[in-house]
């Protein structure tokens, strides 16, 4: 059934006002058509608030009060610069402007409530932010990383100004004395915990209860896990059916990463062996780093909201700062759904893939963060003539095929998706001169369709393959070159969207 929905205001993208809503069951790993209603979340763009202004909220957390979700995060000076000129590339301006507050009842349309704290309140730079309500004092308590340690602030309302309440310079039992990337987790019983890794090296993971009387002090921490394969950052926690999931990213600085998780029945452990969150490999968590997580529970179901931080301002990897996706459960196994557009019904606790979702993963080669031949989500034929290259249509990187010798190469992706009619597109630059070069789609229940890209074109040009009718629930898309020595082609921003 077609119906009008509310939308997240976005920059540079116009969404249709009417979409076919196809929700997904809470335990399903792939979209299944069912009936639902809701609002639409559009990823891979700069989000705007209900007043039409850019949303600046990174490294934050969400707290639900009644039927309203409050989202707290950091506004950095470099985020403003990159928003105004993403083509200018990444920047190093990590200057702290404010801790912002936004509110929403549908998780797609966010109202700017004001600044929780500014540099004059905290006395300098701050990092990751979380808020919880203390049941004893009734105060809302903000905890954030500052230059001098763990900074606290309090407010009598969730959307008010937070008054500075002190700085804790040391957390007992932590190897470096203070937290690295952290978040605040509030359990079902109202108790709050700091979830973090150690400040230097970040190979040790900790859980620290916030002092029950006022939440203004992190109690002695429990070292719940030590990573044997690099550090962990972007630490978050969510809970499902009595199981705690402690998740983190690789120690990649501002870049995207797989999401790693450990689980326990008791928040203080013991925790399981580490595993990679299913669905985060093919595009490194939708080109994000673990940022926040919270459970959305409604009248018809529940799921976990994964709020990924895309640090495009400081890493240069694509558009947007906030990419939120649903996590469902196959039994006790969490499943990450990498969606560029999806529908959410917060009141019902349900979600679905959006009619404008791009089914290609890592479509802009931004997930990989470094120059290499084998890209996340893509399969190569022809060896190292396939690579990525700096200087994409958007972001820093693009898919590339080139060689000083004659070559025959393919880079492709096999995709499972609902039957229907689709349009494939990509942005292309090329030398020309190939015997044959195409953007193609095949193995979808009919003969291959493609568009030639063997003509010379020194500027980015959009190539479109419309009217692809999928009848077998799968498709292969990619780029092919039968080329002479010195021929090259660069491809960026693949898109595969359903048209009917």
VENRAWO-V762002 format. One line per field, one symbol per residue. phi: phi as a letter, one per 40 degrees, with the letter a starting at -180 (. if undefined). psi: psi as a letter, one per 30 degrees, with the letter a starting at -180 (. if undefined). Layout:
phi->???
psi->???
//
This chain:
phi->.cacbcbccbcgbbcccbbccbcbccbccbdbcacabibbbbcgaccbcccgcdcbabgbabbcbgbbcbbbabcbdcccccdcacccgcbbccdcbaccbbbabbgbbbccchccabdccbgicbbcbababccccgccbbbacbcchccbabacbcbccccdbhbbcabdgcdbgaccdbabbbcdcgcbbcbabccbgfcbbbbbccdccagbaccdcbccabccbgcbagcbaabafgbcbbbabccbgcccadbbbbbacbdcgcbcccacddgbccaffffabdbaaacbbbcbiaaccccccbcccbbgcgbgbbbbbcbbbbgcccbcbcbcaabbbcccgbaacccbcccccfcbfcccgbcacbcdgbbbbhgcccabachccbgcbacbbaacbdababbaacbcaccibbbbaabbbacggccaaacbbafbhacdbabcbcccacbcbcbbbcgcccbbgaabbibbbbbcdgcaabbafdabbcba
psi->kklklllkklkgkjkkfklkkilklfgkflkkklkllalkkjlglkklafgglkkjjlhalkkkjbgkkkkkakjkefeeeeefiffflllgigkkeljlklllffgejkkkfakellefefgaklbkklklkkfefgkkkkklklegbjkklllflfglkkkkglkkfkkkgkegflkbkllkkklfgfkkkkklllekegfkklkkkkkfefggkjlklkjfkkkfillkahklklkkhgkkjjkllligbgllllkkllllfkfglllllklkkkffefgihhhlkkelklkjkaffallkkjjkjjhfeffgiallfjjklkkakicgjkkkjjkfklkkjeefhlllklfgkjfkkhfggfffflklejkkflkkkgbgfkalkkhlelafllkkkllflkljkkklkkkklkkaklkkllkkklflfkekklklklhggalkklkkhgkkjflkkkkkjlhjjkfggllklakkkjllkfklkkklhkkjkkf.
//
